[in-house]
């Protein structure tokens, strides 16, 4: 992918470079209909699907990096994502993906990606929606190519390693674990998670208790920062305890008092940290993952070329 800012949904692709390259070649055969896929009803496994759900989707990507995503709803209305989101192409040899902020509410970020089911190779289209860094929606739909995949010869490669960011399994009716919004290739034995690069910031998906949250990696912050609604959920579920209030110094030099919580379990990839202190900000605040928390895992490197947070 392109260099990402320090915050993106993590997905580990493993050894699937050759087969994924073919998948990208098939999907992006050219402009217009040849670069398209037709998808069936979208299944929403995170968030409220509502009564006027998506019954079909047309998704296309051309060699110029232009995306077309049109959802047809139950009532016949057609939703064009390019009219809702400021779409940026994040396609690379490792992912066929776009990201964009909602034009009427920049605190909301959507990530869309065409990918394969790991078990069957079935093409799918996924969307993840984040608000202030917290995953609030994930949907997946089965697709078929408008242009037959047989036009591209697929080399013989070993079976792709399942990707942590979109662990969709067959059958499609099975529950899907919430996926992170960006994917990074992982070498055998490498301890890494994917990051999301928005250009000026980098994000990683972190699990606080049982809640997946997209957090900005912040070099200046000394304490993790979460929103009030996230803190309340953690406290009510018993996954955090109330901590003492603290005084924080802002980037502009101002000081402010804020409540704190002690989160019993914070998971970053395969690493689990106990009793992490987090400051609590308003619901429109950005969630922050400071270096002080990452340092508890050990030595780490932020790779904005391959979009990975590498430990060790």
N, C-alpha and C positions, 0 to 999 in steps of 0.2 A: 504494500500500500504506500501511499504518499506519506511523507513525514507527518506524524500526528502530534497533536498537542498532548500534554501529559494526562489525558483522561479519555479512555474509551472502553467500551464493553469488551471483556476479554473472551477470546475464543482460540483454542489451540487446534490447529489444523493437522499437525503431525505430518506423516509421510504421504501426502496426497498431491504433491506438486504436479506430476505428469498428468494424472487423470483430471485434476481440476483445470489444468491448462487447456485440455481438450474441451472440457465443459464450457470454459470461457469462450473458446474459439467457436463452438457450436452456437452459443447464445448470441455472440457478437459477430455474426457473419457479415453484417453490413448494416446500412441504414434501413429505416422503414420496417416493413413486415418481416423481412428476412432475419431481423434481429429480435424477434418477438417471441413471447410465450403467452399461452392462454391458461389461466388458472381457475380452479373451481372455487367453491365456497371457502371462505377463510374461517379457520377455527381459532377462537380467542382463548388462550389458556392463562393469560394474566390480564386482569382488568375486566370491565363490564362489556359484554358483547352487544347489549341492547337488543331491541326488537327489530331494528332496521339494519341488519348486518350485511356484510359483503357476500354477494352470491357468485360473482365472477370478477376476475382481474385481468386486464391486459397490461403486460409489462414488457418494455423494450429498452435496449441499450445499444447505441451505435458506436462506431469507431472514433467518433469525435467526443465521446464521453457524455452524450446527451441521453437523458433518461425520460421515458414516458411511462407513467403509472396511472392507470385509470381503473377505479373501482366502481362496479355497478352494485347498487344496494337493492334490498328487497323491494322497495317502492319504485324502483326503476331509475332513480336519480343516479347520475354519474359524478364521481368525485375525482378531480384531477389533482394529484399531489403537487404538481409544479405550480399550481395556483394557490396552494396552501403553504408550501415550504420553499425556502431558498436552497435549492438542491445543489449539492457539490458532489462530483463524481469521485469516489474513492476506490475505483477499480484497479486491481493490480493482477499479477500472475497468481496471487494467492486468494483473491476475493473479487466477486462481482457485486459491488456495494455502492450505495449512495448515502449521504447524510445531509440533513438540513434543519435549520431552525424554523419554527412556526412564525410566519410573517406577523401575525397579530399578537404573538406572545413569545418573545425570544427565550423565555425560561424553559420552553419545551423544545426538545430535540428529537427528531425521528431518524432512525437508521433502517434502511431497507436493503435486503440482500437476496440474490438468487443463489441457491445452493442445492446440494444433493442430500437425500436421505442416505445416511452412511451404510445402511444394510442393503438397500436395493438399487441405489443410484437414481432413484426417482427425483426429477427436478421439483423444487419447491420455491416459493417466494415467501420471505419472512419480513415482518416489520416489528421494530421495537420502538416504544415511545417513552421518553424520559422527561420528567418535570423536576427542575432543580436537582438533577443528577439521580433521581430515584425512578426506577423502572415502574411504570404504571400500566403498560400494555404490551403484550406480545401476541402476534397472530401468525399463523402459518397456513398456506394453501398448496395443494398439489397442482402441478402444472404440466403442460405438454408444449413442446416446441412448435412454433409455427413453421420453422424450417427443420426438416428431418435430421436428427443427429447423425444418420448414416453417411452424410456427405463428408464427415471428418473421420479419418481412421484413428482409432484409439490405440496407443502403444500398450504393450503388455507391461503392466506394473503390479506391484503388490497391492493388496487391498488397502484402501485408505484407513488411517487411524481415526477413530471417532473424535469429533471436535467438541471441546467443552462448551463453546459458545452457543451451539445450537444442537443440543443432544436430542434431536428428534428421532424416534425409533418407529419401526413398523409394528403394528398397523398405525395409521395416522390417527385413529381414535384414541390411542393410548395417551396418557397425560404427558406433557412435555415440561421438563425442568426449565425455568426461566433462563434464557440465554443472554449472554452479554453481547453488546453491540458491535464489537469489532473483533477481527480474527488475526492472529499472527502465526506464521509457520513456526513449528517447534522441532528442533533437532532431537534425535534419539537421546533420551536421558537428560535433556535440558529442562531445568526448573524455571518455567516462565509462565506468564499470563499475558493475554493480549491487552493492548491499550487503545483508546480512542483519541485520535488527534483532530482537534477542531481548528488547528492553525495557530492559535495563540494560547492554547491550554491543552494539557494532556489528562486523560481520565482513565481510571481503572475501575472495574466492578469489584466491589467489596461486599461481603455478606455480614450484616450486623445481626447477630442472633439468627433468625430465619428470614431476615429481610434483605434482598439484593438491592444495593444502592450504588449508583454510579458517582464516583467521587473524584474531584480534581486533585491531582498530585501537586502539592504546594510546597515550594522550596523554603518559603518564608515562615509558614505557620509552624508553631511548636506544639499545638494541641489539635486533635481531630475536632472537626465541627460538623454537627448534624442539625437537621431542622427540628422544630418543635413537634411537628406531627410524628416524625420518626421516633423522637425521644419518648413521646407518650405511648406509642405502640410498644416500644421495648419495655417500658415500665409496667404497662398493663399486662403484658404477657409474662412478666417475671424474668425477662432476658436482660434486664439492667436494673441497677439500684440508683437512687438519687445520691448525688455527691454534693460536696460543699460548693457554694458559689465562689466564683473567682473573678479577678480583674484582668481584662485582656487589653493589650495595646494594639490599636489598629495600625494599618499601613501608613495612615496620615499622621500618626502620633497621638491621636485621641485615645482615651481609655474608656472602658465600659465594663460594667458588672454583668456577668452572665451566669446562669445556672449550669451545673455540670451533671452528667450521669456517668456511671461506671458500667460499661457494657461487658457482660460476662464472657462473650465469645465473639471475636472478629476473625473472619476467614478471608484470606487473600490467596487465591489459587488453592494450593494444597496445604498452606500454612495456617495454623490456628493460633491466635493470640488471646490470652485470658486477661480479663479485668482492664480493659482499655478505657481511659478517661476521655470523654468527649464534651466539648462545650455545646450549648444548645442555642441556636440562632432562630430567627423568624423563618416561617415557611418559604419566604422568597429568597432566603440566603443560599449561597452556593455551599454544597457539602465539600469539606476539605479533608484530604488524606495527607498528613504531614510526613516529612522525612523521619521524624522521631518515631513514628509508628512503624514505618518500613524498616528502620534500623533495628527494630526488635526482631525482625526476621533474620537479618544478617546483611551481608554485602549485597548490593543490588545495582543494576545498570538499567537506565531507561534508553531503549533502542528505538529512536524515532524513524529509522529507515525501514526496519521490519515490523515496527509497531508492537514491541514487546517490552515487558518489564521482566528482566532476567535476574534471578537470584543466584548467588554463589560467585 
